C-alpha cells in the first residue's frame, strides 16, 4: 500500500484502517478533514439568523449589490428578538454595537461606511433605538420566526466566508436567497413548491436575470465562490440540463440538519 494513500469509509466519511471504500491522497485527505469540520460546525452550532424571503426582495430592490453583501454579514451580529434584537459585539459579551463597531466588523473605511450606513438608515433597514442599533425585523432577525417563508444563515460559516470573498460576491449570493427551494436547496422559480417533480430549476439565464449581470459572469461567479474547501454553490447535471444548489452548511430553510444526499453534493465537490 502506498504511503500517500488513506482509506475512507463512505458511510461515515472517516479514515479507517480497513473496510476499504475508496482511496485518497494525503493532500485530498487534508481538504476532506476541513470539510468534515465545517459539516460538524454547521450541524452542532445553534447560532443562526433568519431572513424573511419576501422581505429581502424589498432590500434587493432598494440597495446596491455590495450593500446587500454588507447587510448579509451584519445580520450575523443580531441578538435574539426577545432581548431587543440589537446588533451586539459578540454572542458572549452582548454589548450593543456603536457605529464604530459596525464599521470595524465590516472592515470599511470611513467614507465607505458613511455611505453604507446612510443607505441602511434611510431605507429603515438599520434602526436606531434607545439601547443601540438593530436590523429591521421585517428583513432579518435571530430567534423564533413569525413568517412562513424564511431562510437561515449559519453565522460562523457566513462570517468565515466574508474573509475570502468581497461584498459584491456576497451581494450576488444575497440576491439568490429568495429562490432557494425549501426541501432541496435548489435555486428555482418556485422555492415553496412541495411536489418535487414540479420544481422549476434556474438555468444560467435565470441566474443572470435575478442578479442583474450577464449569464457568463453569473455562472463564473457561481463556480468560483468557496468557503475553505467547499463551494458556496453546487452544479449538478440532470440529463442534458444543469441545475444549481446553494450550500446547506451556510444557508438552509428546513428545521434540523440537511439530508445526506444534499450534504454529499457539497462534500464530494471538494475532492
Backbone as numpy.savetxt, mean C-alpha at the origin, in Angstrom:
# Nx Ny Nz CAx CAy CAz Cx Cy Cz
25.82 -32.56 -3.14 24.98 -31.36 -3.14 25.85 -30.12 -3.14
25.55 -29.15 -3.98 26.35 -27.92 -4.06 26.17 -27.09 -2.81
27.25 -26.42 -2.36 27.17 -25.56 -1.17 26.38 -24.29 -1.44
26.08 -24.02 -2.71 25.33 -22.81 -3.07 23.82 -23.05 -3.08
23.40 -24.26 -2.72 21.99 -24.58 -2.80 21.42 -24.88 -1.42
20.15 -24.50 -1.23 19.43 -24.85 -0.02 18.12 -25.50 -0.43
17.45 -26.12 0.53 16.19 -26.81 0.26 15.05 -26.04 0.90
13.97 -25.81 0.11 12.81 -25.06 0.58 11.57 -25.96 0.59
10.84 -25.92 1.68 9.56 -26.60 1.75 8.49 -25.68 1.19
7.86 -26.03 0.09 6.90 -25.14 -0.58 5.64 -24.89 0.26
5.33 -25.79 1.18 4.13 -25.60 1.98 4.34 -24.54 3.07
5.54 -24.55 3.67 5.80 -23.62 4.77 6.72 -22.48 4.37
7.38 -22.59 3.19 8.35 -21.62 2.70 9.56 -21.51 3.62
9.86 -22.60 4.33 11.00 -22.61 5.23 12.13 -23.45 4.66
13.35 -23.14 5.07 14.51 -23.93 4.68 14.50 -25.22 5.50
14.68 -26.35 4.83 14.71 -27.64 5.51 15.93 -28.42 5.05
16.29 -29.43 5.81 17.46 -30.22 5.47 17.09 -31.39 4.56
15.81 -31.77 4.57 15.36 -32.83 3.68 13.99 -32.46 3.15
13.16 -33.44 2.77 11.85 -33.14 2.20 12.00 -32.16 1.04
12.80 -32.53 0.04 13.16 -31.63 -1.05 11.93 -31.21 -1.84
11.71 -29.90 -1.92 10.61 -29.36 -2.71 11.10 -28.50 -3.84
12.17 -27.69 -3.63 12.72 -26.86 -4.69 14.12 -26.44 -4.28
14.88 -25.92 -5.24 16.26 -25.53 -5.00 16.43 -24.04 -5.24
17.24 -23.41 -4.35 17.48 -21.99 -4.47 18.94 -21.70 -4.14
19.53 -20.70 -4.79 20.87 -20.29 -4.43 20.83 -19.53 -3.12
21.99 -19.35 -2.48 22.03 -18.62 -1.22 21.63 -17.16 -1.42
21.96 -16.58 -2.57 21.56 -15.21 -2.85 20.04 -15.11 -2.93
19.42 -16.10 -3.60 17.96 -16.12 -3.69 17.35 -16.35 -2.31
18.03 -17.18 -1.50 17.52 -17.47 -0.17 17.50 -16.22 0.70
18.51 -15.35 0.57 18.55 -14.11 1.34 17.35 -13.23 1.00
17.06 -13.13 -0.31 15.88 -12.35 -0.74 14.60 -13.00 -0.23
14.59 -14.32 -0.25 13.39 -15.05 0.20 13.13 -14.82 1.68
14.19 -14.80 2.48 14.03 -14.56 3.91 13.43 -13.17 4.17
13.85 -12.19 3.37 13.32 -10.83 3.53 11.83 -10.81 3.23
11.41 -11.59 2.24 10.00 -11.66 1.90 9.20 -12.31 3.02
9.75 -13.38 3.59 9.09 -14.06 4.70 8.91 -13.11 5.88
9.96 -12.32 6.16 9.88 -11.35 7.26 8.82 -10.31 7.00
8.74 -9.83 5.75 7.71 -8.85 5.40 6.32 -9.45 5.55
6.18 -10.70 5.13 4.89 -11.38 5.27 4.50 -11.49 6.73
5.43 -11.92 7.56 5.14 -12.07 8.98 4.83 -10.74 9.64
5.54 -9.67 9.22 5.26 -8.34 9.74 3.82 -7.96 9.46
3.39 -8.21 8.22 2.03 -7.82 7.83 0.99 -8.64 8.56
1.26 -9.95 8.71 0.28 -10.81 9.35 0.18 -10.54 10.85
1.29 -10.09 11.45 1.32 -9.91 12.89 1.05 -8.47 13.33
1.26 -7.52 12.43 1.12 -6.14 12.87 -0.34 -5.72 12.94
-0.76 -5.15 14.06 -2.14 -4.69 14.19 -2.31 -3.27 13.64
-1.21 -2.63 13.31 -1.24 -1.21 13.00 -1.52 -0.96 11.53
-2.73 -0.53 11.25 -3.08 -0.14 9.89 -4.04 1.03 9.95
-4.09 1.77 8.89 -5.06 2.85 8.76 -6.04 2.51 7.65
-7.16 3.20 7.65 -8.22 2.91 6.68 -8.45 4.11 5.77
-8.81 3.81 4.54 -9.13 4.85 3.56 -10.51 4.57 2.98
-11.35 5.58 3.00 -12.69 5.50 2.41 -12.55 5.54 0.89
-12.91 4.46 0.24 -12.69 4.35 -1.20 -13.40 5.45 -1.98
-14.62 5.77 -1.59 -15.34 6.83 -2.29 -14.76 8.20 -1.92
-14.35 8.35 -0.68 -13.81 9.62 -0.23 -12.51 9.99 -0.91
-11.61 9.01 -1.08 -10.32 9.35 -1.68 -10.43 9.66 -3.16
-11.54 9.28 -3.77 -11.77 9.71 -5.16 -11.89 11.24 -5.21
-12.49 11.82 -4.17 -12.59 13.28 -4.08 -11.20 13.89 -3.92
-10.37 13.26 -3.09 -9.01 13.75 -2.88 -8.24 13.75 -4.20
-8.36 12.70 -4.96 -7.65 12.56 -6.23 -8.04 13.68 -7.19
-9.32 14.04 -7.17 -9.78 15.13 -8.05 -9.28 16.49 -7.59
-8.92 16.60 -6.31 -8.56 17.90 -5.73 -7.07 18.17 -5.68
-6.24 17.10 -5.65 -4.82 17.27 -5.36 -3.92 16.85 -6.52
-2.72 17.44 -6.56 -1.68 16.98 -7.47 -1.25 15.58 -7.04
-0.68 14.86 -7.98 -0.29 13.47 -7.72 0.68 13.36 -6.55
1.69 14.22 -6.51 2.68 14.10 -5.43 2.06 14.40 -4.07
1.06 15.27 -4.03 0.39 15.56 -2.77 -0.42 14.34 -2.30
-0.99 13.62 -3.25 -1.67 12.37 -2.89 -0.68 11.39 -2.26
0.55 11.38 -2.79 1.58 10.52 -2.24 1.96 10.90 -0.83
2.14 12.20 -0.59 2.45 12.67 0.76 1.33 12.31 1.73
0.10 12.49 1.28 -1.05 12.19 2.13 -1.10 10.71 2.48
-0.78 9.86 1.52 -0.79 8.42 1.76 0.17 8.06 2.89
1.32 8.71 2.92 2.28 8.47 3.99 1.81 9.10 5.30
1.32 10.31 5.22 0.94 11.04 6.43 -0.17 10.35 7.21
-1.08 9.70 6.52 -2.17 9.05 7.24 -1.68 7.89 8.11
-0.45 7.45 7.90 0.14 6.42 8.76 0.35 6.94 10.19
0.36 8.25 10.37 0.62 8.84 11.68 -0.66 9.16 12.43
-1.80 8.75 11.92 -3.07 9.02 12.58 -3.23 8.14 13.82
-3.77 8.73 14.88 -4.10 7.98 16.08 -5.54 7.49 15.94
-5.99 6.70 16.88 -7.32 6.13 16.80 -8.42 7.19 16.91
-9.51 6.95 16.22 -10.61 7.92 16.20 -11.17 8.18 17.60
-11.23 7.13 18.43 -11.82 7.33 19.75 -10.91 8.13 20.67
-9.70 8.41 20.21 -8.77 9.27 20.96 -8.57 10.60 20.23
-9.45 10.87 19.29 -9.40 12.15 18.60 -8.91 12.08 17.17
-8.25 10.99 16.81 -7.77 10.84 15.44 -6.66 11.80 15.07
-5.95 12.31 16.07 -4.89 13.28 15.80 -3.70 12.64 15.10
-2.94 13.45 14.37 -1.64 13.04 13.86 -0.66 13.08 15.02
0.00 11.96 15.29 0.90 11.86 16.43 2.31 11.51 15.97
3.29 11.84 16.79 4.69 11.63 16.42 5.02 10.15 16.26
4.47 9.32 17.14 4.70 7.88 17.05 3.59 7.16 17.79
3.49 5.85 17.56 2.46 5.06 18.22 2.78 4.85 19.69
4.02 5.15 20.09 4.42 4.97 21.49 4.20 6.24 22.32
4.65 7.36 21.80 4.54 8.60 22.57 3.17 9.24 22.47
2.52 9.12 21.31 1.19 9.70 21.06 1.16 11.21 21.25
2.32 11.83 21.17 2.38 13.28 21.28 1.92 13.90 19.97
0.95 14.82 20.01 0.43 15.40 18.76 1.52 16.05 17.92
1.42 15.89 16.63 2.36 16.51 15.70 2.12 18.01 15.59
3.21 18.75 15.50 3.14 20.14 15.11 3.49 20.23 13.63
3.37 21.41 13.06 3.69 21.58 11.63 5.10 21.08 11.30
6.06 21.42 12.16 7.44 21.02 11.91 7.60 19.50 11.94
6.79 18.83 12.74 6.85 17.37 12.82 6.30 16.73 11.54
5.24 17.32 11.01 4.68 16.83 9.75 5.69 17.02 8.62
6.32 18.17 8.59 7.33 18.47 7.58 8.48 17.47 7.66
8.93 17.18 8.87 10.04 16.24 9.07 9.66 14.83 8.65
8.46 14.40 9.00 8.00 13.05 8.66 7.97 12.83 7.15
7.63 13.89 6.41 7.54 13.79 4.95 8.87 14.11 4.26
9.82 14.65 5.03 11.12 14.96 4.45 11.08 16.10 3.46
10.24 17.11 3.73 10.05 18.21 2.79 10.84 19.45 3.22
11.31 20.20 2.24 11.91 21.50 2.51 10.78 22.50 2.78
11.15 23.64 3.33 10.15 24.59 3.83 9.15 25.02 2.76
9.63 25.43 1.60 8.74 25.93 0.56 7.78 24.83 0.07
8.33 23.63 -0.13 7.49 22.52 -0.59 6.45 22.16 0.47
6.85 22.22 1.73 5.90 21.90 2.79 4.79 22.94 2.89
5.14 24.21 2.78 4.14 25.27 2.84 3.07 25.07 1.76
3.52 24.75 0.55 2.58 24.54 -0.56 1.69 23.33 -0.30
2.31 22.24 0.18 1.54 21.03 0.48 0.53 21.28 1.58
0.97 21.89 2.65 0.09 22.10 3.81 -1.07 23.03 3.45
-0.79 24.02 2.61 -1.84 24.93 2.16 -2.91 24.17 1.37
-2.47 23.29 0.48 -3.42 22.50 -0.31 -4.25 21.59 0.59
-3.63 21.01 1.62 -4.35 20.11 2.53 -5.41 20.85 3.35
-5.04 22.02 3.84 -5.98 22.76 4.70 -7.08 23.45 3.88
-6.74 23.97 2.73 -7.74 24.63 1.90 -8.80 23.64 1.41
-8.40 22.39 1.20 -9.34 21.37 0.76 -9.94 20.59 1.93
-9.65 21.06 3.15 -10.17 20.46 4.38 -9.85 18.97 4.48
-8.66 18.62 4.05 -8.18 17.25 4.19 -7.42 17.13 5.51
-6.61 18.13 5.83 -6.02 18.26 7.16 -6.81 19.32 7.92
-7.21 18.98 9.14 -8.02 19.88 9.95 -7.25 20.28 11.19
-7.35 21.55 11.56 -6.73 22.05 12.80 -7.75 21.97 13.91
-7.37 21.31 15.02 -8.24 21.22 16.18 -7.54 21.88 17.38
-8.23 21.98 18.49 -7.63 22.60 19.67 -6.48 21.77 20.23
-6.46 20.47 19.88 -5.42 19.59 20.41 -4.30 19.28 19.42
-4.49 19.69 18.18 -3.47 19.40 17.17 -4.10 19.24 15.79
-3.38 18.58 14.90 -3.85 18.39 13.54 -4.39 16.97 13.36
-5.37 16.84 12.47 -5.90 15.52 12.15 -6.27 15.49 10.68
-6.30 14.29 10.13 -6.78 14.11 8.76 -8.28 13.93 8.81
-8.97 14.58 7.93 -10.42 14.49 7.85 -10.84 13.01 7.74
-11.65 12.56 8.68 -12.07 11.16 8.71 -12.96 10.77 7.54
-13.34 11.74 6.78 -14.07 11.44 5.55 -13.18 10.68 4.57
-11.87 10.82 4.75 -10.92 10.22 3.81 -10.06 9.12 4.44
-9.44 9.43 5.60 -8.54 8.47 6.24 -8.74 8.48 7.74
-8.58 7.31 8.38 -8.72 7.22 9.83 -8.06 5.94 10.31
-7.94 5.83 11.61 -7.48 4.59 12.25 -8.54 4.18 13.27
-8.91 2.91 13.22 -9.95 2.43 14.14 -11.09 1.78 13.37
-12.21 1.60 14.05 -13.36 0.95 13.42 -13.90 1.77 12.27
-14.37 1.07 11.25 -14.90 1.74 10.06 -16.41 1.91 10.15
-16.89 3.05 9.69 -18.33 3.30 9.63 -18.82 3.38 8.19
-17.92 3.13 7.24 -18.31 3.11 5.83 -18.21 1.68 5.33
-18.91 1.39 4.27 -18.97 0.02 3.77 -17.73 -0.36 2.99
-17.22 0.57 2.17 -16.12 0.24 1.28 -14.87 1.02 1.67
-13.87 0.32 2.16 -12.62 0.96 2.54 -11.47 0.00 2.29
-10.25 0.54 2.33 -9.06 -0.27 2.13 -8.07 0.04 3.24
-7.40 -1.00 3.73 -6.43 -0.86 4.82 -5.03 -0.66 4.24
-4.26 0.21 4.91 -2.85 0.41 4.59 -2.04 0.00 5.80
-1.12 -0.96 5.63 -0.29 -1.40 6.75 0.85 -0.40 6.93
0.83 0.28 8.06 1.64 1.48 8.23 3.14 1.22 8.18
3.61 0.15 8.78 5.04 -0.12 8.77 5.55 -0.32 7.35
4.86 -1.14 6.60 5.31 -1.42 5.23 5.15 -0.21 4.33
4.12 0.59 4.57 3.93 1.78 3.75 5.02 2.82 4.04
5.37 2.99 5.31 6.47 3.89 5.65 7.78 3.41 5.03
8.01 2.10 5.07 9.22 1.54 4.47 9.24 1.76 2.96
8.08 1.65 2.33 8.00 1.87 0.89 8.39 3.29 0.54
8.01 4.25 1.37 8.32 5.66 1.11 9.82 5.94 1.12
10.59 5.06 1.76 12.03 5.23 1.80 12.68 4.90 0.46
11.98 4.15 -0.39 12.59 3.70 -1.64 11.92 4.25 -2.89
10.80 4.96 -2.74 10.12 5.55 -3.89 9.86 7.02 -3.59
9.46 7.78 -4.61 9.18 9.20 -4.38 7.68 9.45 -4.24
7.33 10.69 -3.93 5.93 11.04 -3.66 5.04 10.83 -4.88
5.56 11.10 -6.07 4.76 10.90 -7.28 4.46 9.42 -7.50
5.42 8.57 -7.15 5.18 7.13 -7.24 4.05 6.73 -6.31
4.07 7.24 -5.09 3.01 6.92 -4.14 1.68 7.54 -4.56
1.74 8.71 -5.21 0.52 9.30 -5.74 -0.09 8.42 -6.82
0.76 7.81 -7.63 0.31 6.85 -8.64 -0.41 5.69 -7.97
0.17 5.16 -6.89 -0.46 4.07 -6.15 -1.79 4.52 -5.55
-1.80 5.72 -4.97 -3.01 6.26 -4.33 -4.18 6.30 -5.32
-3.89 6.70 -6.55 -4.95 6.81 -7.55 -5.56 5.45 -7.91
-4.84 4.38 -7.64 -5.34 3.05 -7.98 -6.08 2.37 -6.83
-5.97 2.91 -5.62 -6.60 2.27 -4.46 -8.12 2.11 -4.59
-8.85 3.06 -5.18 -10.31 2.86 -5.29 -10.71 1.70 -6.20
-9.76 1.12 -6.90 -10.07 0.08 -7.88 -9.54 -1.30 -7.47
-9.23 -1.45 -6.18 -8.73 -2.73 -5.68 -9.91 -3.62 -5.31
-9.97 -4.80 -5.91 -11.10 -5.70 -5.66 -11.05 -6.26 -4.25
-12.22 -6.37 -3.63 -12.35 -6.78 -2.24 -11.78 -8.17 -1.97
-12.05 -9.13 -2.85 -11.65 -10.51 -2.62 -10.24 -10.82 -3.09
-9.85 -10.25 -4.21 -8.66 -10.73 -4.93 -7.50 -9.75 -5.01
-7.71 -8.50 -4.63 -6.72 -7.42 -4.78 -6.43 -7.09 -6.24
-7.27 -7.56 -7.13 -7.15 -7.20 -8.54 -7.49 -5.73 -8.74
-6.82 -5.08 -9.68 -7.22 -3.75 -10.13 -8.31 -3.95 -11.18
-9.47 -3.35 -10.95 -10.60 -3.64 -11.82 -11.61 -2.50 -11.82
-12.58 -2.61 -12.73 -13.63 -1.60 -12.85 -14.72 -1.75 -11.79
-14.90 -2.96 -11.28 -15.98 -3.22 -10.33 -15.42 -3.88 -9.06
-14.74 -3.10 -8.23 -14.00 -3.65 -7.09 -14.86 -4.25 -5.97
-16.16 -4.04 -6.02 -17.04 -4.60 -4.99 -17.87 -5.78 -5.50
-17.59 -6.23 -6.71 -18.31 -7.35 -7.31 -18.04 -8.64 -6.54
-19.09 -9.30 -6.09 -18.93 -10.52 -5.30 -18.73 -11.75 -6.16
-19.26 -11.74 -7.37 -19.12 -12.88 -8.26 -17.79 -12.77 -9.01
-16.87 -13.67 -8.72 -15.53 -13.60 -9.27 -15.53 -13.60 -10.80
-16.42 -14.37 -11.40 -16.45 -14.48 -12.85 -16.89 -13.19 -13.54
-17.45 -12.26 -12.75 -17.94 -11.01 -13.33 -16.97 -9.83 -13.15
-15.84 -10.09 -12.53 -14.84 -9.03 -12.34 -14.33 -8.56 -13.71
-14.21 -7.24 -13.87 -13.71 -6.65 -15.11 -12.32 -6.07 -14.87
-11.27 -6.86 -15.09 -9.90 -6.41 -14.76 -9.45 -5.24 -15.62
-8.55 -4.44 -15.05 -7.92 -3.35 -15.79 -6.94 -3.91 -16.82
-6.83 -3.19 -17.93 -5.73 -3.41 -18.86 -4.82 -2.19 -18.79
-3.82 -2.13 -19.65 -2.87 -1.01 -19.61 -3.56 0.32 -19.87
-4.53 0.33 -20.78 -5.25 1.57 -21.09 -6.04 2.06 -19.88
-6.59 1.13 -19.11 -7.33 1.51 -17.91 -6.40 2.11 -16.85
-5.21 1.53 -16.72 -4.22 2.09 -15.79 -3.92 3.54 -16.16
-3.76 3.78 -17.46 -3.44 5.13 -17.93 -4.59 6.09 -17.65
-5.81 5.64 -17.87 -6.97 6.51 -17.71 -7.14 6.99 -16.28
-7.00 6.10 -15.31 -7.25 6.49 -13.92 -6.06 7.20 -13.27
-4.87 7.04 -13.85 -3.70 7.71 -13.28 -3.30 8.97 -14.04
-3.88 9.18 -15.22 -3.63 10.40 -15.97 -2.28 10.46 -16.65
-1.67 9.31 -16.92 -0.40 9.26 -17.64 -0.53 8.28 -18.79
0.49 8.20 -19.63 0.41 7.31 -20.78 0.40 5.85 -20.33
-0.14 5.00 -21.19 -0.20 3.58 -20.87 1.20 3.00 -20.66
2.14 3.42 -21.48 3.51 2.92 -21.36 4.13 3.34 -20.04
3.95 4.62 -19.67 4.52 5.11 -18.42 3.88 4.42 -17.22
2.57 4.26 -17.25 1.85 3.61 -16.14 2.31 2.16 -15.99
2.43 1.46 -17.11 2.83 0.05 -17.07 4.26 -0.09 -16.56
5.16 0.76 -17.03 6.55 0.69 -16.58 6.68 1.00 -15.09
5.89 1.97 -14.63 5.93 2.31 -13.20 5.38 1.16 -12.38
4.31 0.57 -12.84 3.70 -0.55 -12.14 4.70 -1.70 -11.99
5.51 -1.94 -13.01 6.48 -3.04 -12.96 7.71 -2.70 -12.12
7.96 -1.40 -11.92 9.20 -0.97 -11.25 9.09 -0.87 -9.74
7.94 -0.48 -9.21 7.82 -0.16 -7.80 8.00 -1.39 -6.91
8.89 -1.26 -5.92 9.21 -2.39 -5.05 9.29 -1.95 -3.59
8.96 -2.88 -2.71 9.20 -2.76 -1.28 10.20 -3.85 -0.91
11.43 -3.46 -0.65 12.49 -4.43 -0.40 12.56 -5.41 -1.57
12.26 -6.68 -1.32 12.35 -7.68 -2.38 10.99 -8.06 -2.97
9.96 -7.31 -2.63 8.64 -7.57 -3.18 8.19 -6.42 -4.06
7.48 -6.73 -5.12 6.91 -5.69 -5.97 5.60 -5.20 -5.37
5.30 -3.93 -5.62 4.05 -3.34 -5.13 2.88 -3.89 -5.94
3.12 -4.19 -7.20 2.08 -4.75 -8.06 2.58 -6.06 -8.66
1.66 -6.95 -8.94 1.97 -8.20 -9.63 1.23 -8.23 -10.96
1.90 -8.69 -11.98 1.28 -8.89 -13.29 1.09 -10.38 -13.48
-0.16 -10.78 -13.69 -0.49 -12.20 -13.81 -1.10 -12.45 -15.19
-0.59 -13.45 -15.89 -1.12 -13.75 -17.22 -2.27 -14.75 -17.10
-3.39 -14.41 -17.71 -4.54 -15.28 -17.80 -4.87 -15.49 -19.28
-4.41 -16.60 -19.83 -4.57 -16.82 -21.26 -3.77 -15.81 -22.04
-4.43 -15.08 -22.92 -3.76 -14.04 -23.70 -3.80 -12.67 -23.03
-4.40 -12.61 -21.85 -4.56 -11.33 -21.16 -3.65 -11.22 -19.95
-3.30 -9.98 -19.61 -2.53 -9.69 -18.41 -3.43 -8.94 -17.43
-3.41 -9.37 -16.18 -4.17 -8.69 -15.15 -3.20 -8.23 -14.06
-3.64 -7.29 -13.23 -2.74 -6.66 -12.28 -3.34 -6.70 -10.87
-2.48 -7.00 -9.90 -2.90 -7.04 -8.50 -1.99 -6.13 -7.68
-2.53 -5.63 -6.57 -1.73 -4.81 -5.66 -1.33 -5.65 -4.46
-0.18 -5.33 -3.88 0.43 -6.14 -2.84 -0.40 -6.16 -1.55
-0.86 -7.34 -1.12 -1.69 -7.42 0.10 -0.89 -7.23 1.38
0.45 -7.22 1.29 1.27 -6.94 2.46 1.32 -5.44 2.76
0.82 -4.64 1.80 0.79 -3.19 1.99 -0.64 -2.68 2.03
-1.49 -3.19 1.12 -2.88 -2.76 1.03 -3.80 -3.98 0.96
-4.86 -3.94 1.75 -5.77 -5.09 1.76 -7.14 -4.62 2.25
-8.19 -5.21 1.71 -9.53 -4.76 2.05 -10.26 -5.68 3.03
-10.03 -6.97 2.95 -10.77 -7.91 3.80 -10.24 -7.93 5.22
-11.04 -8.49 6.13 -10.56 -8.77 7.48 -9.68 -10.01 7.44
-8.78 -10.12 8.41 -7.91 -11.29 8.45 -6.77 -11.19 7.47
-6.11 -12.32 7.25 -4.95 -12.34 6.38 -5.34 -12.75 4.97
-4.52 -12.38 3.97 -4.78 -12.80 2.59 -4.66 -14.32 2.47
-5.34 -14.89 1.48 -5.18 -16.33 1.28 -3.82 -16.63 0.66
-3.43 -17.89 0.73 -2.09 -18.29 0.29 -1.83 -18.01 -1.17
-2.84 -18.17 -2.03 -2.64 -17.97 -3.46 -2.34 -16.50 -3.76
-3.00 -15.58 -3.05 -2.74 -14.16 -3.25 -1.36 -13.79 -2.73
-0.97 -14.29 -1.58 0.35 -14.02 -1.05 1.42 -14.57 -1.98
1.19 -15.75 -2.55 2.18 -16.36 -3.43 2.44 -15.55 -4.67
1.43 -14.82 -5.17 1.62 -13.98 -6.36 2.75 -12.97 -6.14
2.94 -12.55 -4.90 3.97 -11.55 -4.60 5.24 -12.19 -4.05
5.10 -13.22 -3.28 6.28 -13.90 -2.77 7.08 -14.54 -3.89
6.38 -15.16 -4.81 7.07 -15.88 -5.89 7.61 -14.96 -6.96
7.14 -13.70 -7.02 7.64 -12.76 -8.01 9.07 -12.33 -7.71
9.52 -12.58 -6.49 10.82 -12.05 -6.08 11.89 -13.11 -5.99
11.76 -14.20 -6.71 12.78 -15.24 -6.70 14.09 -14.70 -7.23
